[in-house]
């Protein structure tokens, strides 16, 4: 019996945290981070200001959690686009295309991304993206080099450079008036750049 109340408190706290995040996401997307107050988040989540601050230090921390979740979803889409029966290089290209296209299909992700640098700062955004993206980039490049499909360049440097390219690419898509057309242009550029890493890129046709 003594374990029941703590479990109920844990469940209640988790539900409150989720309600706060859901409310904040709706408000940040519909009216923007700067014009959204903690009071509004509390009202929309049917919580008290104290409950909001119990789970999050400030409004910026709420945004960081939402942005991280959004980016993680994008990365899951990229990983899902890498079929196990494809070659290592095909997985690189398919993941790249899926990653870029995810921002075309997800209006909310684009909206959060457009606000992320002004809210969190470039260093924090890069830190979150590194946590989610760099391991996958390094792993796919390493595998492509191991199978001989990619040129034997320094993996760490190549992954860091590609990571920077991807970060800037999605910012271009998020800022574009026509995300679909912008993504087409960005994809063309990135696939062309990636082709320079292919082991057969200098072979005659």
For each residue, the residues with C-beta under 8 A, 3 or more apart:
1: 4
2: 5 6
3: 6 7
4: 1 7 8
5: 2 8 9
6: 2 3 9 10
7: 3 4 10 11
8: 4 5 11 12
9: 5 6 12 13
10: 6 7 13 14
11: 7 8 14 15
12: 8 9 15 16
13: 9 10 16 17 54 55
14: 10 11 17 18
15: 11 12 18 19
16: 12 13 19 20 45 47 51 55
17: 13 14 20 21 55
18: 14 15 21 22
19: 15 16 22 23 45 46 47
20: 16 17 23 24 41 42 45 47 51 52 55 56 62
21: 17 18 24 25 62 65 66 69
22: 18 19 25 26 45
23: 19 20 26 27 41 44 45
24: 20 21 27 28 36 41 44 45 59 62 63 66
25: 21 22 28 29 66 108
26: 22 23 29 30 44
27: 23 24 30 31 36 40 41 44
28: 24 25 31 32 33 36 63 66 111 112 115
29: 25 26 108 111 112
30: 26 27
31: 27 28 35 36
32: 28 35 36 115
33: 28 36 59 63 115 118 119
34:
35: 31 32
36: 24 27 28 31 32 33 40 41 59
37: 40 41 59
38: 41 42 49 52 53 59
39: 42 43 49
40: 27 36 37 43 44
41: 20 23 24 27 36 37 38 44 45 47 52 59 62
42: 20 38 39 45 47 48 49 51 52
43: 39 40 46
44: 23 24 26 27 40 41
45: 16 19 20 22 23 24 41 42 52
46: 19 43
47: 16 19 20 41 42 51 52
48: 42 51 52
49: 38 39 42 52 53
50: 53 54
51: 16 20 42 47 48 54 55
52: 20 38 41 42 45 47 48 49 55 56 62
53: 38 49 50 56 57 58
54: 13 50 51
55: 13 16 17 20 51 52
56: 20 52 53 59 61 62 65
57: 53 60 61
58: 53 61 62
59: 24 33 36 37 38 41 56 62 63
60: 57 63 64 119 120
61: 56 57 58 64 65
62: 20 21 24 41 52 56 58 59 65 66
63: 24 28 33 59 60 66 67 112 115 116 119 120
64: 60 61 67 68 120 124 128
65: 21 56 61 62 68 69
66: 21 24 25 28 62 63 69 70 112
67: 63 64 70 71 112 113 116 120 125 128
68: 64 65 71 72 128 132
69: 21 65 66 72 73
70: 66 67 73 74 106 108 109 112 113
71: 67 68 74 75 109 128 129 132 133
72: 68 69 75 76 132
73: 69 70 76 77 102 106 109
74: 70 71 77 78 99 102 103 106 109
75: 71 72 78 79 99 132 133 136
76: 72 73 79 80
77: 73 74 80 81 98 99 102
78: 74 75 81 82 95 96 98 99 102 136
79: 75 76 82 95 136
80: 76 77 98
81: 77 78 94 95 97 98
82: 78 79 86 91 94 95 140
83: 86 91 94
84:
85:
86: 82 83 90 91 94
87: 90 91 147 149
88: 91 92 140 143 144 146 147 149 150
89: 92 93 144 147 149 150 198
90: 86 87 93 94
91: 82 83 86 87 88 94 95 140 143
92: 88 89 95 96 140 141 144 150 194
93: 89 90 96 97 191 194
94: 81 82 83 86 90 91 97 98
95: 78 79 81 82 91 92 98 99 136 140
96: 78 92 93 99 100 166 187 190 191 194
97: 81 93 94 100 101 187 191
98: 77 78 80 81 94 95 101 102
99: 74 75 77 78 95 96 102 103 166 170
100: 96 97 103 104 169 170 173 183 186 187 190
101: 97 98 104 105 183 187
102: 73 74 77 78 98 99 105 106 109
103: 74 99 100 106 109 110 113 170 173 174 179 183
104: 100 101 173 179 180 183
105: 101 102
106: 70 73 74 102 103 109 110
107: 110 111
108: 25 29 70 111 112
109: 70 71 73 74 102 103 106 112 113
110: 103 106 107 113 114 173 174 179
111: 28 29 107 108 114 115
112: 28 29 63 66 67 70 108 109 115 116
113: 67 70 103 109 110 116 170 171 174
114: 110 111 174 175
115: 28 32 33 63 111 112 118 119
116: 63 67 112 113 119 120 125
117: 120 121 122 125 171
118: 33 115
119: 33 60 63 115 116
120: 60 63 64 67 116 117 124 125 128
121: 117 124 125
122: 117 125 126
123: 126 127
124: 64 120 121 127 128
125: 67 116 117 120 121 122 128 129 167
126: 122 123 129 130 167
127: 123 124 130 131
128: 64 67 68 71 120 124 125 131 132
129: 71 125 126 132 133 134 163 167
130: 126 127 133 134 163
131: 127 128 134
132: 68 71 72 75 128 129 136
133: 71 75 129 130 136 137 163 166
134: 129 130 131 137 138 159 160 163
135: 138 139
136: 75 78 79 95 132 133 139 140
137: 133 134 140 141 159 162 163 166
138: 134 135 141 142 155 156 159
139: 135 136 142 143
140: 82 88 91 92 95 136 137 143 144
141: 92 137 138 144 145 150 155 158 159 162 197
142: 138 139 145 146 155
143: 88 91 139 140 146 147
144: 88 89 92 140 141 147 149 150 197
145: 141 142 148 149 150 151 152 153 155
146: 88 142 143
147: 87 88 89 143 144
148: 145 199
149: 87 88 89 144 145 198 199 200
150: 88 89 92 141 144 145 153 197 198 199
151: 145 197 198 199 201
152: 145
153: 145 150 157 158 197
154: 157 158
155: 138 141 142 145 158 159
156: 138 159 160
157: 153 154 160 161
158: 141 153 154 155 161 162 197
159: 134 137 138 141 155 156 162 163
160: 134 156 157 163 164
161: 157 158 164 165
162: 137 141 158 159 165 166 194
163: 129 130 133 134 137 159 160 166 167
164: 160 161 167 168
165: 161 162 168 169 190 193
166: 96 99 133 137 162 163 169 170 190
167: 125 126 129 163 164 170 171
168: 164 165 171 172
169: 100 165 166 172 173 186 189 190
170: 99 100 103 113 166 167 173 174
171: 113 117 167 168 174 175
172: 168 169 175 176 182 186
173: 100 103 104 110 169 170 176 179 182 183 186
174: 103 110 113 114 170 171 179
175: 114 171 172
176: 172 173 179 181 182 183
177: 182
178: 181 182
179: 103 104 110 173 174 176 182 183
180: 104 183 184
181: 176 178 184 185
182: 172 173 176 177 178 179 185 186
183: 100 101 103 104 173 176 179 180 186 187
184: 180 181 187 188
185: 181 182 188 189
186: 100 169 172 173 182 183 189 190
187: 96 97 100 101 183 184 190 191
188: 184 185 191 192
189: 169 185 186 192 193
190: 96 100 165 166 169 186 187 193 194
191: 93 96 97 187 188 194 195
192: 188 189 195 196
193: 165 189 190 196
194: 92 93 96 162 190 191 197 198
195: 191 192 198 201
196: 192 193 201
197: 141 144 150 151 153 158 194 201
198: 89 149 150 151 194 195 201
199: 148 149 150 151
200: 149 203
201: 151 195 196 197 198
202:
203: 200
204:
205:
